[in-house]
Amino acid sequence: MNLPPANALRAFEAAARLLSVSRAGDELNVTHAAISHHIRHLEEWFGTKLFRKEGRNVVLTDHGAALSTTLTDSFRQIEAECRSIRRVSHPAGLTIACIPSIASRWLIPLLADFQAGHANLDLRVIYAKASDRLADFDADVLITLTAGGEAGTTNRKLFSRVNRPVASPHYLARMTGREPTDIAGATLLHDEDTANWTLWFAKAGVLPMPAMKGPIFQDFNLLATSVIAGHGVALCPVEVFAREIAAGDVVVLSDIATMEDESYFVVTQSRTRSEVGAFVDWFIASVRSSASQGD
């Protein structure tokens, strides 16, 4: 293949992605000078500039931007394939990346049942953010919001994300009623920002739009703790809250919903080990059984 040196391509990809020679050096554990040398070598090989100066900043040229996109996508595909082969070749463990709302309510409480039937399988559970994708982890399974569009992955629906307003019985007893106008006068609890409540009141036809007062929580588990403790009304995914609703810890106040087109998914590589498939089948079946029984 008529290609420039691989080390030079790797150095350029990191510098282009980070838009920093120094940070690329830190990521690759080499010096600033080494990254600069690789980039100069690459520009000589192509016969064109890949970066240009704009004031104190370094930006990509058109050729540099095109090469950066191709390299980053290619390296990620290579990394994903290597991880897939490695996982197939090392079948002793199972690594599950999971967003906290599902981990705390469903995965951790149910996991002992799976372990009981797979005593020789070492399990590892790691934290995932909603924005993460399977390729971001050395993991066999990702449990997250929305289906990833990654090539070579399989997405299986776990829960709907349909959100409805909920409150604890203790807080509900202090409210004047459950109509949208009553909810507008309650203490509103917000997940990351006020946008979802704004959407809900618009769907409910509440005018004028109420003031979006009330605490904003960066983490969904903090929001959930607050609503269960009786601090106000929150918009929560009712399927994720199935146990709390069945136990009477929270009460659904309205059928008006948001997020009807969104869901939670279990994501795996399309080509994977039998242990991974067994876990996914077990988890989805256990969640649905537990939710239907209200356990």
N, C-alpha and C positions, 0 to 999 in steps of 0.2 A: 504494500500500500504506500502511495506517495503522500505521507503525512508528516507534519512537523513533529518534533519530539513530544512525547506524552507528558513529560514534566512541565514543559512550557505551556501546553494546553491546560493542564491542571492549575498552574499558577495564574494564567490569564483568567480562567473561569472564576476562581475565587476572588480575584481583584475586581473583575467586572460585576460579579454578583454583590459584592460588598461595597463597591466603588471606593476602595481603599487599599493601597498597597500594604500599609502597615497591618491592617486587620487581616488581610490575606496571608501575610507572613505568620501572624499569630495562629491562624487557623491551621496552616500547614506545617507549623513548627520550623520555619526557616526565617532567615533574616529579610529585612526590607530590601536590602541590596540584591539578594537572590531572586526575589519576585521581580524587581525591576529588570534584572539581567534576562530573565526568562521572557518578559514582555518585549524587550528590545530584540531578542533573538527571534521571537515570533513575528514581529513587525518586519524584520529583515527578510524572513522566510516568505511572507506574503507580499512584501514590497509595498506596503501601505500602512498608514497609522491606524491603530485600534483605539487609542485614547487621544483626547485633546484637552488642553487647558482652557478653562473659562474662569477668569479671575483666579481665585485660590482653589477652585474646585477642579476635579478631573472628571470628565464625562466621556462616554463612549461615542465613537464615530458611528456612522451607519453600518460600516463593515464590522466594527467591533460589537455593536448591538446584535446584529444577526448571528455572529459567531457565538456570542455569549448565550443567547437563547438556545441555540442548537446544542452547545456543550452541556449546559445545565440540564436540559431535558435528557440528553444521552447519558450523562453520569448518573442521574437519578434512576433511569431504566436499568443501567448496569448494576447499580447498588441494589435495587429491588430484586433483580434476578439472582445476584450473589446471595442475598439474604434468604431467598426462597430455596436455593440449592442447599445452603448451609443448614436451614431448618429441617429439610428433608433428610439430610445426612446426620443430624444430631437429634434423634427423636426422644431423648430422655426427658425433656422439659416442655412446658407450655407457657408462653408469655402472653398475658392479656392486658392490653391498654384500654382503659375505660374512663369515661368522663365521670366526675365525682357524683353527680346526681343519681346515676344508675348504679355506680359502684356501692354507694352507701345504702340505697334502698333495696336493691335487688341482687347484685352480684355477690357481695360479701355475705349477706344472710343465707343465701342458697348454696354457696360454694362448698361447704362441708359435705353436702350430699354427693356432689360430683367427686370430691376427693375420696370418699368412702368406696366408690366403685373403681377408682384409678389410683390406688395407693402407691404404685411405683412411678407415677408421673409427677415430676416436680413442677409445681405451679408458681408463677410469678405474676403479680398484679402491679401495673404501673399506671401513673397518672397520665391522663390525656386531656387536652383542651379541645373545645368544640371545633376549632379551626384546623386541628391536626388531621393528617391523613396516614394511612397505613405505611406508606413509604417513609414517613418520618421516624419510624420506630424499628427496632429489631424485635418485632412482636409478631405473634401468629394470628392474633385476633385484635380488632379494634371495635369497641362499642362506643358509638358516637351519635351526634346529630347529623342528619342529612346523609344521603348516599354519596359516597365518593365517586368521582368520575375517572378514577385511575384505571388504566388498561391492565387487564390480567387479574382483576379483583371481582369477587362476588359479594353482593349486598343483599342481606336478608332483613326484612322489616321486623322490628321488635315491638315498638309502641308507636301509636299516633302521638303527635305533639299538640293535639287540640287543647287549647288553654281556656279555662273558664274561671271566673272569680270564686275564690274559696275563703272561708274564715273559720276560726275555731268556734265551737258552741258558746264559749265564754264571751268572745267578742260579739258574736251574733246577737246574744241576749241584750247587748247595749245598743244595737242598731234599731232604727225605727221601722225597718222592713227590708225586703230583698229586691225591690225594684231598682232599675238603673239609677234613678234619682236618689234613692236611699244610699246606694253604693257610692255615688258621687260625693256624698257628705261624710263618708267614712275616712279613716286613715288609710291611705293607699300605700302598699309596699311594692317597691319597684325592683325588677331584675335588670341590673346594669344601667338602665336609663328609663325614661318615662314614655318611650315610644309605643310600647305595647298597650299601655292603658289609654293613650291617646287614640289608638286604633279601635280599642274596644268601645270607648264612649262614642266614637263616630258611628260604629255599627249599631250601637244601642239607640242612636238618635238623641243623645243628651245634648241639649243646647240651652244656654251657652256652655262651652266646654269647661268643665270644672278645673280649678287650680290643681296642678299635679303635685300637691304637697305630700310629704311622707318620705321615709328613709329609702335610699337607693343602696342596694346590696350588690357587690361585685361578684359574689359567688352564689349560685342557686341554693346550696345547702344552708347558707346563712339566711336567705329569704324564707326557706321552708321552716327553719327553726323559729323564725320570728312569727310567721303566721300561725304555727301550731301553738306557740306560747300566748297567742291572743293579742298580738300587737296591732292587728289591722287586717285588711283584705288584700289578697294577692292574686294575681293571675298565674295559675299553675297548670301544667299538663296533667289532666285528670287520670290518664292511664298510668302515668308514673306514680301518682298519688293514690292508686287504687287501694292499697292497704290502709293508709291513713283515713281515707273516706269510709271504707268498710268498718273500720274500728271506731268511727265517730270522732276522730281527732280533728277532722276538718269537715265542713259542710259545703257542698256546691251551691252557690247562691243564684245562678242563672244558667239558662241554656245557650245564651249568646256567647259565641266563641271566637277566638282568633287562632291563627296558626293551623288552620284546618288542612292545608296542603303539605304540611311538614311532618316528618317522622324521625324516629330513632332507628338506627340500623346496626347490625352486626356485620362487620366487613372482614373478609379473609382473602388470601390469594386464591385464585380459581384452581390452581394446582397445588394441593396441600396434603398434609399427612392425615391418616385416618383418625388420629387422636384429636386433631383440630375439628374435623367434621363431627366427631362424637360430642365434643364440648358444645359446639354451636347448636346441634340438634337438642342436646340436653337442656341448655340454657333457655332457648326459645320455648321449648315444651314446658319447662318448670315455671317460667314467668307466666305463661298463659294459664297454666293450671292453678297457680297460686293466686293470680289476679281474679280468676273466675270464682274461686272459693272464698276470696277475701281473707286468706290466711295472713 
